[in-house]
Structure formats: C-alpha cells, structure tokens
Amino acid sequence: MVAISKCEIVYGEEYILNSRGMKLFTCHWLPVEKDIKGLIFLCHGYGMECSVYTRETGMRLARAGYAVYGIDYEGHGLCAHGIGSKQRKVEK
C-alpha cells in the first residue's frame, strides 16, 4: 500500500483480489483532521482508469471533507492486463 500525505488529505493505493482472483487497482483520498461528511465512490469511464483521471476530483472532494474511493475495472488502468499494467506490457 502506498500512502502520500498532502497535509490536508491522504492519498493511498493498493491491489485487491476479486472473486475470480484478478488483481484490481484501488485508490483513495481521505481528509485529515476533519470529520468525514460521507463516502463517495468514483467510477471511471470507458478507456480510463481511477488514479490519473479522477485525481483532481478525488483531491477536491477530500478537501471538502468526503472520503473518496476508486477502483479500476478489470482490464483497465493498473489492473491485471489493463492498459497501464506491467503484465500487459510484458505480453506485447
């Protein structure tokens, strides 16, 4: 797990396994020293991924007091065989 603090928010990322055993990339932005107002789950669009394309939105919402989580869908971004994954680059 990677965690980066930007004073008012903390960013973290990790991989989880789904029910079929595929590694899925997840990330989160959490407010620091603020009561959490609610939970927001960001879903990316086609051909995108959660860490880069949702970064500014996640940071802005966390600064406003929300816990924000995102996950890459199978075959997207940093998931196994996703566009940005090491496995896909090796297989090409």
DRENDO-1510 file (C-alpha; in Angstrom, 1 decimal, always signed):
<recs>
REC; n; res; u; v; w
REC; 1; MET; +0.0; +0.0; +0.0 .
REC; 2; VAL; +1.2; +3.5; -0.9 .
REC; 3; ALA; +0.2; +6.5; +1.2 .
REC; 4; ILE; +1.0; +10.1; +0.3 .
REC; 5; SER; +0.1; +13.0; +2.6 .
REC; 6; LYS; -0.7; +16.4; +1.1 .
REC; 7; CYS; -1.2; +18.0; +4.6 .
REC; 8; GLU; -5.0; +18.3; +4.3 .
REC; 9; ILE; -5.6; +14.9; +2.5 .
REC; 10; VAL; -4.0; +11.5; +2.4 .
REC; 11; TYR; -3.8; +9.5; -0.9 .
REC; 12; GLY; -3.3; +5.7; -0.8 .
REC; 13; GLU; -3.4; +2.9; -3.3 .
REC; 14; GLU; -3.4; -0.9; -3.2 .
REC; 15; TYR; -4.5; -4.0; -5.1 .
REC; 16; ILE; -7.3; -6.3; -4.1 .
REC; 17; LEU; -8.4; -9.7; -5.5 .
REC; 18; ASN; -11.8; -10.1; -6.9 .
REC; 19; SER; -13.8; -13.4; -6.7 .
REC; 20; ARG; -12.1; -14.7; -9.9 .
REC; 21; GLY; -8.6; -14.0; -8.5 .
REC; 22; MET; -7.9; -11.0; -10.7 .
REC; 23; LYS; -5.9; -8.1; -9.1 .
REC; 24; LEU; -7.8; -4.8; -9.1 .
REC; 25; PHE; -6.1; -1.5; -8.5 .
REC; 26; THR; -7.8; +0.7; -5.9 .
REC; 27; CYS; -7.1; +4.2; -4.7 .
REC; 28; HIS; -8.5; +6.6; -2.1 .
REC; 29; TRP; -8.3; +10.2; -0.9 .
REC; 30; LEU; -9.1; +10.9; +2.7 .
REC; 31; PRO; -9.4; +14.2; +4.6 .
REC; 32; VAL; -7.0; +14.7; +7.5 .
REC; 33; GLU; -8.2; +16.2; +10.8 .
REC; 34; LYS; -11.8; +16.7; +9.5 .
REC; 35; ASP; -15.0; +14.9; +10.3 .
REC; 36; ILE; -15.9; +12.8; +7.3 .
REC; 37; LYS; -19.2; +14.1; +5.8 .
REC; 38; GLY; -19.8; +11.0; +3.6 .
REC; 39; LEU; -18.4; +8.4; +1.3 .
REC; 40; ILE; -18.0; +8.9; -2.4 .
REC; 41; PHE; -17.1; +6.1; -4.8 .
REC; 42; LEU; -15.7; +7.2; -8.2 .
REC; 43; CYS; -16.3; +5.1; -11.3 .
REC; 44; HIS; -14.3; +5.9; -14.4 .
REC; 45; GLY; -15.5; +5.9; -18.0 .
REC; 46; TYR; -14.5; +3.7; -20.9 .
REC; 47; GLY; -10.8; +3.7; -21.7 .
REC; 48; MET; -9.9; +5.4; -18.4 .
REC; 49; GLU; -8.5; +4.5; -15.0 .
REC; 50; CYS; -9.1; +5.7; -11.5 .
REC; 51; SER; -5.8; +7.2; -10.3 .
REC; 52; VAL; -4.9; +9.7; -13.0 .
REC; 53; TYR; -8.3; +10.7; -14.5 .
REC; 54; THR; -10.0; +11.1; -11.1 .
REC; 55; ARG; -7.1; +12.6; -9.1 .
REC; 56; GLU; -8.2; +16.2; -9.1 .
REC; 57; THR; -11.8; +15.3; -8.4 .
REC; 58; GLY; -10.7; +13.0; -5.5 .
REC; 59; MET; -8.5; +15.6; -4.0 .
REC; 60; ARG; -11.1; +18.3; -4.2 .
REC; 61; LEU; -13.8; +16.2; -2.6 .
REC; 62; ALA; -11.4; +15.0; +0.2 .
REC; 63; ARG; -10.5; +18.6; +0.9 .
REC; 64; ALA; -14.3; +19.3; +1.3 .
REC; 65; GLY; -14.5; +16.5; +3.9 .
REC; 66; TYR; -15.5; +13.4; +1.9 .
REC; 67; ALA; -13.8; +10.0; +1.9 .
REC; 68; VAL; -13.3; +9.2; -1.7 .
REC; 69; TYR; -12.5; +5.7; -3.2 .
REC; 70; GLY; -12.0; +4.5; -6.7 .
REC; 71; ILE; -11.3; +1.2; -8.4 .
REC; 72; ASP; -10.1; +0.2; -11.8 .
REC; 73; TYR; -12.4; -2.2; -13.7 .
REC; 74; GLU; -11.0; -5.5; -15.0 .
REC; 75; GLY; -8.8; -4.8; -18.0 .
REC; 76; HIS; -8.5; -1.1; -17.3 .
REC; 77; GLY; -5.7; +1.1; -15.9 .
REC; 78; LEU; -3.4; -0.6; -13.4 .
REC; 79; CYS; -5.4; -3.8; -13.1 .
REC; 80; ALA; -4.0; -7.1; -14.3 .
REC; 81; HIS; -3.9; -6.9; -18.1 .
REC; 82; GLY; -5.1; -3.2; -18.0 .
REC; 83; ILE; -3.7; -0.6; -20.3 .
REC; 84; GLY; -1.1; +0.6; -17.7 .
REC; 85; SER; -0.3; -2.8; -16.2 .
REC; 86; LYS; +3.1; -4.4; -16.2 .
REC; 87; GLN; +1.7; -7.7; -17.3 .
REC; 88; ARG; +0.2; -6.3; -20.4 .
REC; 89; LYS; +3.5; -4.5; -21.4 .
REC; 90; VAL; +5.4; -7.8; -20.9 .
REC; 91; GLU; +2.9; -9.8; -23.0 .
REC; 92; LYS; +3.2; -7.4; -26.0 .
</recs>
